[in-house]
Amino acid sequence: MKLLIVDDSSTMRRIIKNTLQRLGYDDILEAEHGLQAWELLDTIDDINILITDWNMPEMNGLDLVKKVRGDQRFVDIPIIMVTTEGGKAEVITALKAGVNNYIVKPFTPQVLKEKLEAVLGVNEF
């Protein structure tokens, strides 16, 4: 399974990547902003999950989500937004744009695991 992490903070990308690797995911791509993420999505066929920040230069996460959801190729890709924007209005805006799940920074590895499992439909017994 291939995951794409989009965040302008290299530290945050590293934290998310390390957490994902501990969860057993090892095919992880990174992008610094929405434009770079779009280029990867447009050229690499099998990206399965998009994890994106909201506030980034070039193209922010919300615009990236709208662009992804506007392209038939990506309508089913699960998107998790990881951001400091934790207000109710922001969460609603992101969900309306097409985000499948939402994580407010700072977060624990357990929260990322739970949100990832939720978008993948994984049930713990």
N, CA, C and O atoms as a GROMACS GRO file, in nm:
protein
  500
    1MET      N    1   0.084  -0.118   0.000
    1MET     CA    2   0.000   0.000   0.000
    1MET      C    3   0.089   0.124   0.000
    1MET      O    4   0.180   0.136   0.081
    2LYS      N    5   0.060   0.215  -0.090
    2LYS     CA    6   0.142   0.336  -0.106
    2LYS      C    7   0.068   0.455  -0.045
    2LYS      O    8  -0.049   0.480  -0.075
    3LEU      N    9   0.138   0.529   0.042
    3LEU     CA   10   0.082   0.646   0.108
    3LEU      C   11   0.159   0.770   0.068
    3LEU      O   12   0.280   0.765   0.047
    4LEU      N   13   0.088   0.882   0.058
    4LEU     CA   14   0.150   1.010   0.026
    4LEU      C   15   0.125   1.106   0.142
    4LEU      O   16   0.011   1.134   0.177
    5ILE      N   17   0.234   1.156   0.201
    5ILE     CA   18   0.227   1.253   0.310
    5ILE      C   19   0.260   1.390   0.252
    5ILE      O   20   0.363   1.407   0.186
    6VAL      N   21   0.173   1.487   0.277
    6VAL     CA   22   0.193   1.622   0.225
    6VAL      C   23   0.193   1.721   0.342
    6VAL      O   24   0.092   1.740   0.408
    7ASP      N   25   0.308   1.782   0.366
    7ASP     CA   26   0.321   1.881   0.473
    7ASP      C   27   0.445   1.964   0.445
    7ASP      O   28   0.549   1.910   0.407
    8ASP      N   29   0.435   2.095   0.464
    8ASP     CA   30   0.551   2.180   0.438
    8ASP      C   31   0.655   2.169   0.548
    8ASP      O   32   0.767   2.217   0.531
    9SER      N   33   0.621   2.108   0.660
    9SER     CA   34   0.716   2.086   0.769
    9SER      C   35   0.783   1.950   0.754
    9SER      O   36   0.717   1.846   0.762
   10SER      N   37   0.915   1.952   0.732
   10SER     CA   38   0.987   1.824   0.718
   10SER      C   39   0.980   1.746   0.849
   10SER      O   40   0.979   1.622   0.848
   11THR      N   41   0.975   1.815   0.962
   11THR     CA   42   0.964   1.749   1.092
   11THR      C   43   0.831   1.674   1.102
   11THR      O   44   0.827   1.559   1.146
   12MET      N   45   0.723   1.739   1.062
   12MET     CA   46   0.592   1.674   1.069
   12MET      C   47   0.585   1.556   0.973
   12MET      O   48   0.528   1.453   1.006
   13ARG      N   49   0.642   1.571   0.854
   13ARG     CA   50   0.645   1.458   0.760
   13ARG      C   51   0.720   1.340   0.822
   13ARG      O   52   0.678   1.225   0.809
   14ARG      N   53   0.832   1.370   0.888
   14ARG     CA   54   0.912   1.265   0.950
   14ARG      C   55   0.833   1.196   1.062
   14ARG      O   56   0.837   1.074   1.074
   15ILE      N   57   0.764   1.274   1.145
   15ILE     CA   58   0.684   1.217   1.254
   15ILE      C   59   0.576   1.123   1.198
   15ILE      O   60   0.560   1.011   1.246
   16ILE      N   61   0.504   1.170   1.097
   16ILE     CA   62   0.398   1.088   1.037
   16ILE      C   63   0.458   0.965   0.972
   16ILE      O   64   0.405   0.854   0.988
   17LYS      N   65   0.567   0.982   0.898
   17LYS     CA   66   0.631   0.869   0.830
   17LYS      C   67   0.679   0.765   0.931
   17LYS      O   68   0.658   0.645   0.911
   18ASN      N   69   0.744   0.810   1.039
   18ASN     CA   70   0.792   0.716   1.141
   18ASN      C   71   0.677   0.640   1.205
   18ASN      O   72   0.687   0.520   1.230
   19THR      N   73   0.568   0.710   1.231
   19THR     CA   74   0.450   0.645   1.289
   19THR      C   75   0.394   0.540   1.193
   19THR      O   76   0.363   0.428   1.234
   20LEU      N   77   0.383   0.577   1.066
   20LEU     CA   78   0.332   0.483   0.966
   20LEU      C   79   0.423   0.361   0.953
   20LEU      O   80   0.375   0.248   0.939
   21GLN      N   81   0.553   0.383   0.958
   21GLN     CA   82   0.647   0.272   0.948
   21GLN      C   83   0.633   0.178   1.067
   21GLN      O   84   0.642   0.056   1.051
   22ARG      N   85   0.612   0.234   1.186
   22ARG     CA   86   0.591   0.150   1.304
   22ARG      C   87   0.461   0.069   1.292
   22ARG      O   88   0.448  -0.038   1.352
   23LEU      N   89   0.367   0.121   1.215
   23LEU     CA   90   0.240   0.050   1.193
   23LEU      C   91   0.251  -0.053   1.079
   23LEU      O   92   0.155  -0.125   1.050
   24GLY      N   93   0.369  -0.059   1.016
   24GLY     CA   94   0.391  -0.160   0.913
   24GLY      C   95   0.383  -0.110   0.770
   24GLY      O   96   0.391  -0.190   0.676
   25TYR      N   97   0.366   0.020   0.751
   25TYR     CA   98   0.361   0.076   0.616
   25TYR      C   99   0.502   0.122   0.578
   25TYR      O  100   0.565   0.197   0.652
   26ASP      N  101   0.549   0.078   0.462
   26ASP     CA  102   0.685   0.114   0.424
   26ASP      C  103   0.695   0.180   0.286
   26ASP      O  104   0.802   0.225   0.247
   27ASP      N  105   0.585   0.185   0.214
   27ASP     CA  106   0.586   0.248   0.081
   27ASP      C  107   0.525   0.388   0.096
   27ASP      O  108   0.406   0.408   0.073
   28ILE      N  109   0.610   0.483   0.134
   28ILE     CA  110   0.563   0.617   0.171
   28ILE      C  111   0.632   0.723   0.086
   28ILE      O  112   0.755   0.729   0.080
   29LEU      N  113   0.552   0.806   0.022
   29LEU     CA  114   0.602   0.918  -0.056
   29LEU      C  115   0.578   1.046   0.023
   29LEU      O  116   0.489   1.052   0.108
   30GLU      N  117   0.658   1.150  -0.006
   30GLU     CA  118   0.643   1.277   0.064
   30GLU      C  119   0.638   1.392  -0.036
   30GLU      O  120   0.701   1.388  -0.142
   31ALA      N  121   0.562   1.495   0.001
   31ALA     CA  122   0.556   1.618  -0.078
   31ALA      C  123   0.552   1.736   0.020
   31ALA      O  124   0.497   1.725   0.130
   32GLU      N  125   0.610   1.849  -0.022
   32GLU     CA  126   0.618   1.968   0.064
   32GLU      C  127   0.495   2.057   0.054
   32GLU      O  128   0.471   2.139   0.143
   33HIS      N  129   0.418   2.043  -0.054
   33HIS     CA  130   0.299   2.127  -0.071
   33HIS      C  131   0.207   2.061  -0.173
   33HIS      O  132   0.242   1.961  -0.235
   34GLY      N  133   0.091   2.120  -0.190
   34GLY     CA  134  -0.011   2.061  -0.276
   34GLY      C  135   0.030   2.044  -0.421
   34GLY      O  136  -0.006   1.944  -0.483
   35LEU      N  137   0.104   2.140  -0.477
   35LEU     CA  138   0.145   2.127  -0.617
   35LEU      C  139   0.237   2.007  -0.637
   35LEU      O  140   0.223   1.932  -0.734
   36GLN      N  141   0.330   1.991  -0.545
   36GLN     CA  142   0.421   1.877  -0.554
   36GLN      C  143   0.344   1.746  -0.536
   36GLN      O  144   0.371   1.647  -0.603
   37ALA      N  145   0.247   1.747  -0.445
   37ALA     CA  146   0.163   1.628  -0.423
   37ALA      C  147   0.084   1.596  -0.549
   37ALA      O  148   0.072   1.479  -0.588
   38TRP      N  149   0.029   1.699  -0.613
   38TRP     CA  150  -0.051   1.677  -0.734
   38TRP      C  151   0.035   1.616  -0.844
   38TRP      O  152  -0.010   1.527  -0.916
   39GLU      N  153   0.160   1.663  -0.856
   39GLU     CA  154   0.250   1.607  -0.957
   39GLU      C  155   0.273   1.458  -0.932
   39GLU      O  156   0.276   1.378  -1.026
   40LEU      N  157   0.290   1.420  -0.804
   40LEU     CA  158   0.309   1.279  -0.771
   40LEU      C  159   0.182   1.198  -0.801
   40LEU      O  160   0.189   1.091  -0.860
   41LEU      N  161   0.068   1.251  -0.760
   41LEU     CA  162  -0.058   1.182  -0.786
   41LEU      C  163  -0.081   1.164  -0.936
   41LEU      O  164  -0.132   1.062  -0.981
   42ASP      N  165  -0.043   1.264  -1.011
   42ASP     CA  166  -0.066   1.264  -1.156
   42ASP      C  167   0.026   1.168  -1.231
   42ASP      O  168  -0.007   1.122  -1.340
   43THR      N  169   0.142   1.138  -1.172
   43THR     CA  170   0.239   1.054  -1.241
   43THR      C  171   0.255   0.914  -1.183
   43THR      O  172   0.306   0.825  -1.252
   44ILE      N  173   0.214   0.894  -1.060
   44ILE     CA  174   0.227   0.762  -0.996
   44ILE      C  175   0.087   0.704  -0.980
   44ILE      O  176   0.002   0.763  -0.914
   45ASP      N  177   0.065   0.589  -1.042
   45ASP     CA  178  -0.070   0.534  -1.052
   45ASP      C  179  -0.129   0.476  -0.924
   45ASP      O  180  -0.250   0.480  -0.906
   46ASP      N  181  -0.048   0.424  -0.837
   46ASP     CA  182  -0.104   0.342  -0.730
   46ASP      C  183  -0.090   0.402  -0.590
   46ASP      O  184  -0.061   0.330  -0.495
   47ILE      N  185  -0.112   0.532  -0.576
   47ILE     CA  186  -0.114   0.592  -0.442
   47ILE      C  187  -0.250   0.559  -0.380
   47ILE      O  188  -0.354   0.590  -0.438
   48ASN      N  189  -0.247   0.498  -0.262
   48ASN     CA  190  -0.369   0.447  -0.201
   48ASN      C  191  -0.430   0.538  -0.096
   48ASN      O  192  -0.551   0.537  -0.074
   49ILE      N  193  -0.346   0.619  -0.031
   49ILE     CA  194  -0.395   0.707   0.076
   49ILE      C  195  -0.320   0.839   0.070
   49ILE      O  196  -0.199   0.843   0.047
   50LEU      N  197  -0.394   0.947   0.092
   50LEU     CA  198  -0.336   1.082   0.095
   50LEU      C  199  -0.353   1.137   0.236
   50LEU      O  200  -0.464   1.144   0.288
   51ILE      N  201  -0.242   1.177   0.296
   51ILE     CA  202  -0.243   1.240   0.428
   51ILE      C  203  -0.186   1.380   0.409
   51ILE      O  204  -0.069   1.395   0.374
   52THR      N  205  -0.268   1.483   0.431
   52THR     CA  206  -0.224   1.618   0.398
   52THR      C  207  -0.248   1.719   0.509
   52THR      O  208  -0.345   1.710   0.584
   53ASP      N  209  -0.158   1.814   0.516
   53ASP     CA  210  -0.173   1.932   0.602
   53ASP      C  211  -0.269   2.027   0.531
   53ASP      O  212  -0.299   2.010   0.413
   54TRP      N  213  -0.316   2.127   0.603
   54TRP     CA  214  -0.404   2.229   0.543
   54TRP      C  215  -0.320   2.349   0.498
   54TRP      O  216  -0.324   2.387   0.381
   55ASN      N  217  -0.244   2.407   0.590
   55ASN     CA  218  -0.170   2.532   0.563
   55ASN      C  219  -0.033   2.504   0.505
   55ASN      O  220   0.059   2.462   0.575
   56MET      N  221  -0.020   2.529   0.374
   56MET     CA  222   0.106   2.508   0.304
   56MET      C  223   0.119   2.612   0.194
   56MET      O  224   0.019   2.665   0.146
   57PRO      N  225   0.243   2.641   0.153
   57PRO     CA  226   0.262   2.732   0.039
   57PRO      C  227   0.229   2.660  -0.093
   57PRO      O  228   0.201   2.540  -0.094
   58GLU      N  229   0.232   2.735  -0.201
   58GLU     CA  230   0.211   2.684  -0.337
   58GLU      C  231   0.066   2.643  -0.361
   58GLU      O  232  -0.004   2.705  -0.442
   59MET      N  233   0.021   2.538  -0.292
   59MET     CA  234  -0.120   2.495  -0.296
   59MET      C  235  -0.151   2.437  -0.158
   59MET      O  236  -0.087   2.342  -0.114
   60ASN      N  237  -0.251   2.494  -0.092
   60ASN     CA  238  -0.281   2.444   0.043
   60ASN      C  239  -0.357   2.311   0.036
   60ASN      O  240  -0.400   2.267  -0.070
   61GLY      N  241  -0.371   2.250   0.152
   61GLY     CA  242  -0.433   2.118   0.159
   61GLY      C  243  -0.578   2.116   0.115
   61GLY      O  244  -0.623   2.020   0.053
   62LEU      N  245  -0.652   2.221   0.148
   62LEU     CA  246  -0.793   2.224   0.110
   62LEU      C  247  -0.807   2.231  -0.043
   62LEU      O  248  -0.890   2.162  -0.101
   63ASP      N  249  -0.724   2.313  -0.106
   63ASP     CA  250  -0.726   2.320  -0.253
   63ASP      C  251  -0.683   2.188  -0.316
   63ASP      O  252  -0.736   2.146  -0.418
   64LEU      N  253  -0.587   2.121  -0.253
   64LEU     CA  254  -0.543   1.991  -0.301
   64LEU      C  255  -0.658   1.891  -0.293
   64LEU      O  256  -0.683   1.816  -0.388
   65VAL      N  257  -0.727   1.889  -0.180
   65VAL     CA  258  -0.841   1.797  -0.164
   65VAL      C  259  -0.946   1.822  -0.272
   65VAL      O  260  -0.998   1.728  -0.331
   66LYS      N  261  -0.977   1.949  -0.297
   66LYS     CA  262  -1.077   1.982  -0.398
   66LYS      C  263  -1.031   1.937  -0.537
   66LYS      O  264  -1.111   1.886  -0.616
   67LYS      N  265  -0.903   1.955  -0.566
   67LYS     CA  266  -0.849   1.915  -0.696
   67LYS      C  267  -0.852   1.763  -0.711
   67LYS      O  268  -0.889   1.711  -0.816
   68VAL      N  269  -0.815   1.692  -0.605
   68VAL     CA  270  -0.816   1.546  -0.606
   68VAL      C  271  -0.959   1.495  -0.625
   68VAL      O  272  -0.984   1.407  -0.707
   69ARG      N  273  -1.052   1.550  -0.550
   69ARG     CA  274  -1.191   1.505  -0.558
   69ARG      C  275  -1.256   1.543  -0.690
   69ARG      O  276  -1.355   1.482  -0.731
   70GLY      N  277  -1.202   1.644  -0.758
   70GLY     CA  278  -1.255   1.685  -0.886
   70GLY      C  279  -1.205   1.602  -1.003
   70GLY      O  280  -1.249   1.621  -1.116
   71ASP      N  281  -1.114   1.509  -0.976
   71ASP     CA  282  -1.056   1.424  -1.080
   71ASP      C  283  -1.109   1.281  -1.062
   71ASP      O  284  -1.090   1.221  -0.957
   72GLN      N  285  -1.175   1.229  -1.164
   72GLN     CA  286  -1.236   1.096  -1.157
   72GLN      C  287  -1.140   0.987  -1.114
   72GLN      O  288  -1.180   0.890  -1.051
   73ARG      N  289  -1.011   1.004  -1.146
   73ARG     CA  290  -0.914   0.900  -1.110
   73ARG      C  291  -0.898   0.883  -0.960
   73ARG      O  292  -0.858   0.777  -0.913
   74PHE      N  293  -0.930   0.988  -0.885
   74PHE     CA  294  -0.899   0.988  -0.742
   74PHE      C  295  -1.022   1.000  -0.651
   74PHE      O  296  -1.007   1.025  -0.531
   75VAL      N  297  -1.140   0.983  -0.706
   75VAL     CA  298  -1.260   1.004  -0.623
   75VAL      C  299  -1.267   0.908  -0.505
   75VAL      O  300  -1.330   0.940  -0.404
   76ASP      N  301  -1.204   0.791  -0.516
   76ASP     CA  302  -1.213   0.693  -0.408
   76ASP      C  303  -1.092   0.688  -0.316
   76ASP      O  304  -1.091   0.611  -0.220
   77ILE      N  305  -0.990   0.769  -0.342
   77ILE     CA  306  -0.871   0.766  -0.257
   77ILE      C  307  -0.905   0.826  -0.119
   77ILE      O  308  -0.956   0.937  -0.111
   78PRO      N  309  -0.876   0.751  -0.012
   78PRO     CA  310  -0.901   0.806   0.121
   78PRO      C  311  -0.807   0.923   0.150
   78PRO      O  312  -0.688   0.917   0.121
   79ILE      N  313  -0.863   1.029   0.207
   79ILE     CA  314  -0.784   1.147   0.241
   79ILE      C  315  -0.801   1.177   0.390
   79ILE      O  316  -0.913   1.187   0.440
   80ILE      N  317  -0.688   1.190   0.458
   80ILE     CA  318  -0.687   1.231   0.598
   80ILE      C  319  -0.618   1.366   0.606
   80ILE      O  320  -0.506   1.382   0.556
   81MET      N  321  -0.683   1.463   0.667
   81MET     CA  322  -0.622   1.594   0.686
   81MET      C  323  -0.566   1.600   0.827
   81MET      O  324  -0.636   1.574   0.925
   82VAL      N  325  -0.437   1.637   0.836
   82VAL     CA  326  -0.369   1.651   0.964
   82VAL      C  327  -0.328   1.798   0.975
   82VAL      O  328  -0.242   1.843   0.900
   83THR      N  329  -0.389   1.872   1.068
   83THR     CA  330  -0.371   2.017   1.068
   83THR      C  331  -0.388   2.078   1.206
   83THR      O  332  -0.442   2.015   1.297
   84THR      N  333  -0.342   2.200   1.221
   84THR     CA  334  -0.366   2.274   1.345
   84THR      C  335  -0.503   2.340   1.344
   84THR      O  336  -0.550   2.390   1.446
   85GLU      N  337  -0.569   2.340   1.227
   85GLU     CA  338  -0.701   2.402   1.214
   85GLU      C  339  -0.806   2.311   1.277
   85GLU      O  340  -0.860   2.221   1.212
   86GLY      N  341  -0.835   2.335   1.405
   86GLY     CA  342  -0.922   2.245   1.479
   86GLY      C  343  -1.062   2.297   1.506
   86GLY      O  344  -1.139   2.231   1.576
   87GLY      N  345  -1.096   2.412   1.453
   87GLY     CA  346  -1.229   2.467   1.476
   87GLY      C  347  -1.337   2.388   1.404
   87GLY      O  348  -1.311   2.325   1.302
   88LYS      N  349  -1.458   2.393   1.458
   88LYS     CA  350  -1.570   2.319   1.398
   88LYS      C  351  -1.594   2.360   1.253
   88LYS      O  352  -1.619   2.275   1.168
   89ALA      N  353  -1.585   2.489   1.225
   89ALA     CA  354  -1.607   2.538   1.088
   89ALA      C  355  -1.504   2.482   0.992
   89ALA      O  356  -1.537   2.446   0.879
   90GLU      N  357  -1.378   2.473   1.035
   90GLU     CA  358  -1.272   2.420   0.950
   90GLU      C  359  -1.294   2.271   0.923
   90GLU      O  360  -1.276   2.224   0.810
   91VAL      N  361  -1.332   2.198   1.028
   91VAL     CA  362  -1.356   2.054   1.011
   91VAL      C  363  -1.469   2.033   0.910
   91VAL      O  364  -1.458   1.949   0.820
   92ILE      N  365  -1.577   2.108   0.925
   92ILE     CA  366  -1.691   2.097   0.833
   92ILE      C  367  -1.650   2.132   0.690
   92ILE      O  368  -1.688   2.063   0.596
   93THR      N  369  -1.572   2.238   0.676
   93THR     CA  370  -1.523   2.279   0.543
   93THR      C  371  -1.442   2.167   0.478
   93THR      O  372  -1.460   2.136   0.360
   94ALA      N  373  -1.352   2.107   0.556
   94ALA     CA  374  -1.268   1.999   0.502
   94ALA      C  375  -1.352   1.877   0.465
   94ALA      O  376  -1.329   1.816   0.360
   95LEU      N  377  -1.447   1.842   0.550
   95LEU     CA  378  -1.532   1.726   0.520
   95LEU      C  379  -1.616   1.750   0.394
   95LEU      O  380  -1.633   1.660   0.312
   96LYS      N  381  -1.668   1.871   0.381
   96LYS     CA  382  -1.747   1.904   0.261
   96LYS      C  383  -1.661   1.900   0.135
   96LYS      O  384  -1.710   1.868   0.027
   97ALA      N  385  -1.532   1.932   0.149
   97ALA     CA  386  -1.440   1.929   0.034
   97ALA      C  387  -1.406   1.786  -0.008
   97ALA      O  388  -1.362   1.762  -0.120
   98GLY      N  389  -1.427   1.691   0.085
   98GLY     CA  390  -1.403   1.552   0.048
   98GLY      C  391  -1.305   1.476   0.135
   98GLY      O  392  -1.266   1.364   0.101
   99VAL      N  393  -1.264   1.535   0.248
   99VAL     CA  394  -1.175   1.465   0.340
   99VAL      C  395  -1.252   1.350   0.406
   99VAL      O  396  -1.368   1.367   0.443
  100ASN      N  397  -1.188   1.235   0.420
  100ASN     CA  398  -1.252   1.120   0.484
  100ASN      C  399  -1.236   1.122   0.636
  100ASN      O  400  -1.322   1.070   0.708
  101ASN      N  401  -1.127   1.182   0.683
  101ASN     CA  402  -1.104   1.190   0.827
  101ASN      C  403  -1.015   1.309   0.856
  101ASN      O  404  -0.954   1.366   0.766
  102TYR      N  405  -1.008   1.346   0.984
  102TYR     CA  406  -0.948   1.474   1.023
  102TYR      C  407  -0.873   1.454   1.154
  102TYR      O  408  -0.927   1.398   1.249
  103ILE      N  409  -0.748   1.500   1.158
  103ILE     CA  410  -0.668   1.491   1.280
  103ILE      C  411  -0.615   1.630   1.312
  103ILE      O  412  -0.561   1.699   1.226
  104VAL      N  413  -0.632   1.672   1.438
  104VAL     CA  414  -0.582   1.802   1.481
  104VAL      C  415  -0.445   1.783   1.547
  104VAL      O  416  -0.428   1.698   1.634
  105LYS      N  417  -0.348   1.864   1.502
  105LYS     CA  418  -0.213   1.863   1.562
  105LYS      C  419  -0.218   1.936   1.695
  105LYS      O  420  -0.294   2.032   1.708
  106PRO      N  421  -0.143   1.895   1.794
  106PRO     CA  422  -0.060   1.774   1.797
  106PRO      C  423  -0.148   1.651   1.817
  106PRO      O  424  -0.259   1.660   1.869
  107PHE      N  425  -0.097   1.537   1.776
  107PHE     CA  426  -0.172   1.412   1.786
  107PHE      C  427  -0.079   1.301   1.832
  107PHE      O  428   0.044   1.315   1.825
  108THR      N  429  -0.136   1.192   1.877
  108THR     CA  430  -0.057   1.077   1.920
  108THR      C  431  -0.053   0.975   1.807
  108THR      O  432  -0.139   0.976   1.718
  109PRO      N  433   0.046   0.886   1.810
  109PRO     CA  434   0.050   0.779   1.710
  109PRO      C  435  -0.079   0.696   1.710
  109PRO      O  436  -0.123   0.649   1.605
  110GLN      N  437  -0.139   0.677   1.828
  110GLN     CA  438  -0.263   0.600   1.837
  110GLN      C  439  -0.376   0.665   1.759
  110GLN      O  440  -0.455   0.596   1.694
  111VAL      N  441  -0.383   0.798   1.764
  111VAL     CA  442  -0.488   0.870   1.690
  111VAL      C  443  -0.468   0.849   1.539
  111VAL      O  444  -0.565   0.822   1.468
  112LEU      N  445  -0.345   0.861   1.492
  112LEU     CA  446  -0.319   0.838   1.349
  112LEU      C  447  -0.355   0.695   1.310
  112LEU      O  448  -0.416   0.673   1.205
  113LYS      N  449  -0.319   0.600   1.393
  113LYS     CA  450  -0.353   0.459   1.368
  113LYS      C  451  -0.504   0.442   1.357
  113LYS      O  452  -0.553   0.378   1.264
  114GLU      N  453  -0.578   0.497   1.452
  114GLU     CA  454  -0.724   0.482   1.453
  114GLU      C  455  -0.789   0.547   1.330
  114GLU      O  456  -0.879   0.489   1.269
  115LYS      N  457  -0.744   0.667   1.294
  115LYS     CA  458  -0.801   0.737   1.179
  115LYS      C  459  -0.769   0.663   1.049
  115LYS      O  460  -0.853   0.653   0.960
  116LEU      N  461  -0.647   0.611   1.040
  116LEU     CA  462  -0.606   0.535   0.922
  116LEU      C  463  -0.689   0.408   0.910
  116LEU      O  464  -0.737   0.375   0.801
  117GLU      N  465  -0.706   0.336   1.020
  117GLU     CA  466  -0.787   0.214   1.018
  117GLU      C  467  -0.932   0.246   0.982
  117GLU      O  468  -0.998   0.168   0.914
  118ALA      N  469  -0.980   0.362   1.029
  118ALA     CA  470  -1.119   0.400   0.998
  118ALA      C  471  -1.138   0.421   0.848
  118ALA      O  472  -1.238   0.375   0.792
  119VAL      N  473  -1.046   0.490   0.782
  119VAL     CA  474  -1.063   0.516   0.638
  119VAL      C  475  -1.037   0.390   0.555
  119VAL      O  476  -1.086   0.378   0.443
  120LEU      N  477  -0.961   0.297   0.610
  120LEU     CA  478  -0.935   0.172   0.539
  120LEU      C  479  -1.040   0.065   0.568
  120LEU      O  480  -1.044  -0.039   0.502
  121GLY      N  481  -1.125   0.092   0.666
  121GLY     CA  482  -1.228  -0.005   0.701
  121GLY      C  483  -1.174  -0.123   0.780
  121GLY      O  484  -1.229  -0.233   0.773
  122VAL      N  485  -1.066  -0.101   0.854
  122VAL     CA  486  -1.006  -0.206   0.934
  122VAL      C  487  -1.075  -0.210   1.070
  122VAL      O  488  -1.089  -0.107   1.137
  123ASN      N  489  -1.118  -0.328   1.110
  123ASN     CA  490  -1.183  -0.343   1.241
  123ASN      C  491  -1.090  -0.416   1.336
  123ASN      O  492  -1.030  -0.517   1.301
  124GLU      N  493  -1.080  -0.363   1.457
  124GLU     CA  494  -1.002  -0.433   1.559
  124GLU      C  495  -1.095  -0.520   1.641
  124GLU      O  496  -1.205  -0.478   1.676
  125PHE      N  497  -1.050  -0.643   1.671
  125PHE     CA  498  -1.132  -0.735   1.750
  125PHE      C  499  -1.064  -0.765   1.881
  125PHE      O  500  -1.118  -0.840   1.962
   0.00000   0.00000   0.00000
